[in-house]
Amino acid sequence: MSQIIISVGREFGSGGRVIAEELAKRFELPIYDRHLITEIANKTGMTHAEIEALDEAPKSRLTSRRVRGFSNSIEDNIAEMQFDFIRKKAESGESFIVVGRCAESKLRDFDCLVSLFIIGDMDAKIRRVMEVYEMNKSEAEDFISKKDKKRKRYHNYHVGLHWGDSRLYDLTVNSSRLGIDRTIDFLEDYIKARMDK
């Protein structure tokens, strides 16, 4: 397989971003995640902070509407720009890793797509968020819940399928079972096997 696209969906606190970044290093691939915000900021003239505030956010139901396939929602338009960006990269033959952005669904017609979803045990996710964000246990639990609800609403709105449903992915892996490093090793072996197919 000459082209490989790896999509990484993740529960907040599962280590999914760290896993994606390490896989990008091991396979020497570009990674698209927050980088897409910079690309869109450059195209729209909006600031990085303005785009980030709207990134992976569902549209406002009160002020948004869609007419003949066009939306007046800036959230919708930013999401569509991101979907277009990763689709054009895929169509160009580029190999890459993309974190989130509904990539497992938006790019599912590419045979070279390997779609992963990283989950974790709640206690492990809480410990990780407490450490990374310097929060207490209650703050970490609340933060995880809010982040995952936001991701779920965004995904389900743009895809019409349930975020985290294992049928959308090649593999759903609990990073708490092996730990982050061994999970990365396991996923590297799986991706290599797919590339040799």
Buried (B, 14 or more C-beta within 10 A) or exposed (E): EEBBBBBBBBBBBBBBBBBBBBBBEBBEBEBBBBEBBEBBBEEBEBEEEBBBEBBBBBBEEEEBEEEEEEBEBBBBBBBBBBBEBBBEBBEEEBBBBBBBBBBBBBBBEBEBBBBBBBBBBBEBBBBBBBEEEEBEEEBBBEBBEEBBEBBBBBBBBBBEBEBBBEEBBBBBBBBBEBEBEEBBBBBBEBBEEBBEE
